[in-house]
Structure formats: C-alpha cells, structure tokens
Amino acid sequence: MNKTLKRIIIGMIVIILVTLVVLLGINFFVTATTSKKILTEEQARELENVDCILILGAGIWGQNPSPMLEDRLLQGISLYQEGVSHKIIMSGDHGRDNYDEVNVMKRFAIEKNVKSEDIFMDHAGFSTYDSMHRAKDVFEAKKIVIVTQKYHMYRAIYVAEQLGLEAYGVNSDPQTYSGQMLRDVREVLARDKDWFKCIIKPEPTYLGDTIPVSGNGDMTNDK
C-alpha cells in the first residue's frame, strides 16, 4: 500500500469517526436537554394554563388508527378528561384525499366523548417540525402538552421549544410495537436533521390563516 492510498484511507476513517461523534453528540444533547420536560400523567395534571394537548399522528389503517396512534389518542383523551387542557390539536397528514389521519383521529376522540368543538384538526402536520410550527403560528398556542411515544418525545419537545413554545410531554407506551428497533435507528437521524432545521427555522410546508386554539375546533372541520 503506497503512502498516498494510506493517507486517503486514514482520512476517510477520521471523517467517518468525526461524523459519528457529531451525530451522536447532537442526539445526546437533544435527549439530555428535554428529558426533564417528560412528565407522568399525575405531574401533567399539576400544570396550569395549558393551551392544548397536541397529539401527533402515527399512521392509520383504513379508517382506523394504527396501534401506535390509538395509544397516543387514548393517552391524550385521558389528559383531556383529567382536565390538563380543554382543547386538543390532532396534528397529522391529510395531504391526499385518500389519506386522512386527522379526521380518523377526531372521530375516534368524539366516540370517546370528547366534544367536537374542543378538537382542532391540523391537516398539514406533515412532520414533527411542521406540527410544532403550526401549533404556534396557526393555532396560536403558547403552552402545550405533547403526546407521542417516548422514542419520539425528545425531538418533539426540542423542536417545540426551539420554535418558542413552552412544551411538556406525556409518553404513550403501554405496549411494545413491532419494528421499534428500526424506528429507534431512524430517530437518531431525525433528531440530527431537526437539530439543524431548528437553526435555520424554515417555514412549514403550509401555514395559512390563524385559527386560535382558544376558539371553536369545528372551524377546522372539512367534512
């Protein structure tokens, strides 16, 4: 092996190691700076003046929520019933006529005796970043409680705080989900991506007119 090739290989190894250190360092920073904002349901009940409970979408199976989404909905509905907040934002993907997370989410909550007017649908919650940005700028929320699974919660709280929200989270992990190892790996990359995104702070995919979460959620109905 000649000296030039050896230097190239060493250089590539150094670049790979530095990249790994940066990526893992960002992940540690995101989780370490948000972990204290993850609360139990009992702790969440002690919060005051919470503008809304923000439930993040997680896929639907036909006209029914996926198991992950159903668990998020049940946890969010429980917080609503316990009086943590009297408003819920259902934030998910409704970018196509044949795929509508938010109406499935709202219908599920209504069947659990949540008032329709207390449910706001964010039809353009295409990503965690978009959901948090729109919660602040479209729905004019200031203090929120986020509901999602633990692996996703650190990033959700981090993005929310970087965009100026006072954010807390309650995990919804009553069971183990298939494919979780792959999600955990992807989440490492997603945390790094959103860390950089929060530096740039681009506009979300869609904004639109303001719909204050203090008002009537039926204003977001499209059916």
C-alpha positions as CSV (number, residue, x, y, z in Angstrom):
1,M,0.0,0.0,0.0
2,N,1.6,3.3,-1.1
3,K,1.7,6.4,1.2
4,T,-1.0,8.3,-0.8
5,L,-3.6,5.5,-0.5
6,K,-2.8,5.0,3.1
7,R,-3.4,8.7,3.8
8,I,-6.7,8.6,1.9
9,I,-7.9,5.6,4.0
10,I,-6.8,7.3,7.2
11,G,-8.5,10.5,6.2
12,M,-11.8,8.6,5.4
13,I,-11.7,6.9,8.7
14,V,-11.2,10.2,10.5
15,I,-14.1,11.8,8.6
16,I,-16.3,8.8,9.5
17,L,-15.4,8.9,13.2
18,V,-15.9,12.7,13.4
19,T,-19.3,12.4,11.7
20,L,-20.3,9.7,14.1
21,V,-19.2,11.8,17.1
22,V,-21.2,14.8,15.8
23,L,-24.3,12.8,15.1
24,L,-24.3,11.0,18.4
25,G,-23.4,14.2,20.3
26,I,-26.4,16.0,18.8
27,N,-28.6,13.1,19.9
28,F,-27.2,13.2,23.4
29,F,-27.8,17.0,23.5
30,V,-31.4,16.7,22.3
31,T,-32.3,13.9,24.8
32,A,-30.4,15.4,27.7
33,T,-32.0,18.9,27.4
34,T,-35.6,17.7,27.1
35,S,-35.8,14.7,29.4
36,K,-36.9,16.7,32.4
37,K,-39.9,18.0,30.4
38,I,-41.3,14.5,30.0
39,L,-44.0,14.1,32.7
40,T,-46.2,11.5,34.2
41,E,-49.9,12.0,33.8
42,E,-50.1,12.9,37.5
43,Q,-47.4,15.6,37.0
44,A,-49.2,16.9,33.9
45,R,-52.3,17.5,36.0
46,E,-50.4,20.0,38.1
47,L,-49.6,22.2,35.1
48,E,-51.6,25.4,34.9
49,N,-52.9,27.4,31.9
50,V,-52.1,24.7,29.3
51,D,-53.4,25.9,25.9
52,C,-53.8,22.5,24.4
53,I,-52.9,18.8,24.3
54,L,-51.1,18.1,21.0
55,I,-51.5,14.6,19.7
56,L,-49.1,13.7,16.9
57,G,-50.2,11.5,14.0
58,A,-48.8,8.0,13.6
59,G,-50.5,6.4,10.6
60,I,-53.9,4.9,10.0
61,W,-55.1,1.6,8.8
62,G,-58.0,2.3,6.5
63,Q,-60.5,4.3,8.7
64,N,-58.9,3.2,12.0
65,P,-55.9,4.5,13.9
66,S,-52.8,2.3,13.8
67,P,-51.9,0.7,17.2
68,M,-49.3,3.5,17.9
69,L,-51.8,6.2,17.0
70,E,-54.6,4.6,19.1
71,D,-52.3,4.6,22.1
72,R,-51.5,8.3,21.6
73,L,-55.1,9.1,21.3
74,L,-56.1,7.2,24.4
75,Q,-53.4,9.0,26.4
76,G,-54.3,12.4,25.0
77,I,-58.0,11.8,25.7
78,S,-57.2,10.7,29.3
79,L,-55.3,14.0,29.8
80,Y,-58.3,15.9,28.4
81,Q,-60.7,14.1,30.7
82,E,-58.3,14.8,33.7
83,G,-58.5,18.5,32.9
84,V,-54.9,19.1,31.8
85,S,-56.4,21.2,29.0
86,H,-59.8,21.6,27.5
87,K,-58.5,21.7,23.9
88,I,-56.8,19.1,21.7
89,I,-55.0,19.5,18.5
90,M,-54.9,16.4,16.3
91,S,-51.9,17.0,14.0
92,G,-51.3,14.6,11.1
93,D,-51.1,14.0,7.4
94,H,-54.1,14.9,5.3
95,G,-52.2,15.7,2.2
96,R,-54.2,13.5,-0.1
97,D,-57.9,12.8,-0.5
98,N,-57.5,9.1,0.2
99,Y,-55.3,9.5,3.3
100,D,-56.7,11.4,6.2
101,E,-55.2,10.9,9.6
102,V,-56.8,13.9,11.3
103,N,-60.5,13.1,10.7
104,V,-59.8,9.5,11.8
105,M,-58.3,10.9,15.0
106,K,-61.1,13.3,15.6
107,R,-63.8,10.7,15.0
108,F,-62.0,8.3,17.5
109,A,-62.0,11.1,20.2
110,I,-65.6,12.0,19.7
111,E,-66.5,8.3,20.1
112,K,-64.7,8.6,23.5
113,N,-66.9,11.5,24.5
114,V,-64.6,14.4,23.6
115,K,-66.6,17.4,22.5
116,S,-66.2,18.1,18.8
117,E,-65.7,21.9,19.4
118,D,-62.7,21.1,21.7
119,I,-60.9,19.2,18.9
120,F,-58.8,21.1,16.4
121,M,-57.5,19.3,13.3
122,D,-54.2,20.3,11.9
123,H,-54.5,18.9,8.3
124,A,-50.9,19.9,7.4
125,G,-48.9,18.2,10.2
126,F,-46.7,16.5,7.7
127,S,-43.7,16.4,10.1
128,T,-42.9,16.9,13.7
129,Y,-41.4,20.3,12.8
130,D,-44.5,21.3,10.8
131,S,-46.8,20.3,13.7
132,M,-44.9,22.4,16.2
133,H,-44.5,25.4,13.9
134,R,-48.3,25.4,13.1
135,A,-49.3,24.9,16.7
136,K,-47.5,28.2,17.5
137,D,-48.2,30.2,14.4
138,V,-51.6,28.9,13.1
139,F,-53.3,27.8,16.3
140,E,-51.5,30.4,18.5
141,A,-50.7,28.0,21.3
142,K,-48.1,29.1,23.8
143,K,-48.1,26.3,26.4
144,I,-48.7,22.7,25.2
145,V,-48.6,19.1,26.4
146,I,-47.4,16.8,23.6
147,V,-48.5,13.1,23.4
148,T,-46.4,10.6,21.5
149,Q,-44.2,7.6,22.2
150,K,-41.0,8.1,24.3
151,Y,-38.5,7.5,21.4
152,H,-40.1,10.4,19.5
153,M,-40.9,12.7,22.5
154,Y,-37.4,14.1,23.0
155,R,-37.3,15.5,19.4
156,A,-40.9,16.8,19.6
157,I,-40.2,18.8,22.8
158,Y,-36.9,20.0,21.5
159,V,-38.4,21.3,18.2
160,A,-41.3,22.9,20.1
161,E,-39.0,24.8,22.5
162,Q,-36.7,25.9,19.7
163,L,-39.7,27.4,18.0
164,G,-40.8,29.3,21.1
165,L,-43.4,27.1,22.7
166,E,-43.4,26.1,26.4
167,A,-43.7,22.4,25.9
168,Y,-44.1,19.3,28.1
169,G,-44.7,15.7,27.1
170,V,-46.5,12.6,28.3
171,N,-45.4,9.4,26.8
172,S,-47.8,6.8,25.4
173,D,-46.0,3.5,25.6
174,P,-48.4,0.9,27.0
175,Q,-47.1,-1.8,24.7
176,T,-44.1,-2.8,22.5
177,Y,-44.5,-2.1,18.8
178,S,-43.2,-4.2,16.0
179,G,-40.3,-2.6,14.1
180,Q,-39.3,-0.5,17.0
181,M,-35.6,-1.1,16.5
182,L,-35.7,0.4,13.0
183,R,-37.7,3.4,14.4
184,D,-35.0,4.0,17.0
185,V,-32.3,4.0,14.4
186,R,-34.2,6.3,12.1
187,E,-34.9,8.6,15.1
188,V,-31.2,9.2,15.6
189,L,-31.0,10.7,12.1
190,A,-34.3,12.5,12.5
191,R,-33.0,14.3,15.7
192,D,-29.9,15.4,13.8
193,K,-32.0,16.6,10.9
194,D,-34.4,18.6,13.1
195,W,-31.5,20.0,15.2
196,F,-30.1,21.6,12.0
197,K,-33.6,22.6,10.9
198,C,-34.2,24.5,14.1
199,I,-31.1,26.5,13.5
200,I,-32.4,27.6,10.1
201,K,-36.0,27.7,11.1
202,P,-37.7,27.4,7.7
203,E,-41.4,28.0,7.2
204,P,-43.5,24.8,7.4
205,T,-44.9,23.2,4.3
206,Y,-48.2,25.2,4.8
207,L,-49.2,28.0,7.1
208,G,-52.5,29.7,6.3
209,D,-54.9,31.8,8.4
210,T,-54.7,31.7,12.1
211,I,-57.2,29.6,14.0
212,P,-56.8,30.3,17.7
213,V,-56.9,27.2,19.8
214,S,-58.9,29.2,22.3
215,G,-61.9,29.2,19.9
216,N,-64.1,26.5,18.4
217,G,-62.4,23.4,16.9
218,D,-65.2,22.9,14.4
219,M,-63.7,25.7,12.4
220,T,-61.1,23.1,11.2
221,N,-63.8,20.7,10.0
222,D,-63.6,19.9,6.3
223,K,-66.4,17.3,6.2
